[in-house]
Amino acid sequence: MITRIKGRKISKGVAEGRALVTKSPISFLGDIDPKTGTVVAPNHELCGRSLAGKVLVFPMGKGSTVGSYVLYQLKKNGLAPAAIVNKYCEAIVAVGAIISDIPLVDCLDEDPTTFVETGDKVRVNGTEGYIEVERWP
């Protein structure tokens, strides 16, 4: 079954992949290693997990404005998430997604950090402002 959830379009494009979900904010400067695409923050629930090719679902970004450029470096290194879904997107993540051509949607009709589960197949349409979630048994 596929569920479509409307949201706000932030960064244009369409991408899909398996969801990687966290209820914790992410700082691209410090929490993510741009050379490996892996979460390195020791106390983060995704520590050791790779973002590469995933639909990264998290509530919001945090931290330095340099985080936008870390997201861009991840894209250049082929290690960026395929798409991003935020509960609420702040400027650092928005700019990083836009300059990196990573589709991004936020302000969904349902909280994506509770509705989407890690491993779900998610299609993000940043051009029209919605996601489609397909649960896998």
C-alpha positions as CSV (number, residue, x, y, z in Angstrom):
1,M,0.0,0.0,0.0
2,I,1.3,3.5,-1.0
3,T,0.4,6.5,1.2
4,R,0.8,10.0,-0.2
5,I,1.4,12.8,2.3
6,K,1.3,16.4,1.2
7,G,3.9,18.9,2.4
8,R,5.8,22.0,1.5
9,K,8.3,22.0,-1.4
10,I,11.8,23.2,-0.5
11,S,14.2,21.8,-3.1
12,K,13.0,20.6,-6.5
13,G,13.4,17.2,-8.0
14,V,12.1,13.7,-7.5
15,A,14.0,10.8,-5.9
16,E,13.3,7.6,-4.1
17,G,15.0,5.1,-1.9
18,R,14.8,3.3,1.5
19,A,14.1,5.5,4.4
20,L,16.6,6.2,7.2
21,V,14.7,7.8,10.0
22,T,15.7,9.5,13.2
23,K,13.8,11.6,15.8
24,S,17.1,13.5,16.5
25,P,18.2,16.7,14.7
26,I,21.3,16.4,12.5
27,S,24.2,18.8,12.2
28,F,26.0,18.1,8.9
29,L,29.0,19.8,10.4
30,G,30.2,17.4,13.0
31,D,27.6,14.7,13.0
32,I,28.4,13.4,9.5
33,D,31.8,12.4,8.0
34,P,31.8,13.9,4.4
35,K,34.4,11.4,3.3
36,T,32.4,8.4,4.2
37,G,28.8,9.6,4.3
38,T,28.4,8.0,7.8
39,V,27.0,9.4,11.0
40,V,29.9,9.8,13.4
41,A,28.3,11.6,16.3
42,P,28.8,9.0,19.1
43,N,25.5,9.8,20.9
44,H,23.3,10.0,17.8
45,E,20.9,7.1,17.2
46,L,22.1,6.7,13.6
47,C,25.8,6.5,14.6
48,G,27.6,4.2,12.2
49,R,24.9,4.4,9.6
50,S,25.5,5.6,6.0
51,L,23.3,8.3,4.5
52,A,24.3,7.5,0.9
53,G,21.4,6.9,-1.4
54,K,18.9,6.9,1.5
55,V,15.8,9.1,2.0
56,L,16.9,10.8,5.1
57,V,14.0,11.6,7.5
58,F,14.8,13.8,10.5
59,P,13.0,16.6,12.4
60,M,15.4,19.5,11.5
61,G,19.0,20.5,11.1
62,K,21.1,22.1,13.7
63,G,24.5,23.8,13.9
64,S,26.8,25.8,11.8
65,T,26.1,27.3,8.4
66,V,29.0,25.3,7.1
67,G,26.7,22.3,7.2
68,S,25.2,23.4,3.8
69,Y,28.6,22.9,2.3
70,V,29.2,19.6,4.0
71,L,25.9,18.4,2.3
72,Y,27.3,19.7,-1.0
73,Q,30.6,17.8,-0.4
74,L,28.6,14.6,0.3
75,K,26.9,15.1,-3.0
76,K,30.2,15.6,-4.9
77,N,31.6,12.5,-3.2
78,G,28.6,10.4,-4.2
79,L,27.6,9.9,-0.6
80,A,24.6,12.2,-0.2
81,P,21.1,11.1,0.7
82,A,18.9,10.6,-2.4
83,A,16.3,12.9,-0.8
84,I,15.5,14.6,2.5
85,V,12.3,14.8,4.5
86,N,12.1,17.2,7.5
87,K,9.5,17.9,10.0
88,Y,10.6,21.5,9.7
89,C,13.4,22.5,7.5
90,E,15.7,25.3,8.6
91,A,17.9,27.4,6.3
92,I,21.1,25.4,6.6
93,V,19.6,22.2,5.4
94,A,17.5,24.0,2.8
95,V,20.5,25.7,1.2
96,G,22.5,22.5,1.3
97,A,19.8,20.6,-0.5
98,I,19.2,23.3,-3.1
99,I,22.9,23.7,-4.0
100,S,23.3,19.9,-4.1
101,D,20.1,19.2,-6.2
102,I,18.7,17.0,-3.4
103,P,14.9,16.9,-3.3
104,L,13.5,18.1,0.0
105,V,10.0,18.4,1.5
106,D,8.9,19.5,4.9
107,C,5.8,20.6,6.9
108,L,4.0,17.4,5.9
109,D,0.4,16.7,7.0
110,E,1.7,14.0,9.3
111,D,5.0,14.0,11.3
112,P,7.4,12.1,9.1
113,T,9.6,11.0,12.0
114,T,6.7,9.0,13.4
115,F,4.9,8.0,10.2
116,V,7.9,6.8,8.1
117,E,9.9,3.9,9.4
118,T,13.5,3.0,8.5
119,G,13.4,0.6,5.5
120,D,10.2,2.0,4.0
121,K,10.4,2.8,0.3
122,V,9.9,6.6,0.0
123,R,9.5,8.7,-3.1
124,V,10.1,12.4,-2.5
125,N,8.6,14.9,-5.0
126,G,10.2,18.2,-4.1
127,T,8.8,19.9,-7.2
128,E,5.2,19.3,-6.3
129,G,5.6,19.0,-2.5
130,Y,4.7,15.5,-1.4
131,I,6.1,12.1,-0.4
132,E,4.8,8.6,-1.1
133,V,5.5,5.9,1.4
134,E,5.4,2.2,0.7
135,R,5.6,-0.2,3.6
136,W,7.6,-3.4,3.1
137,P,6.6,-6.5,5.0
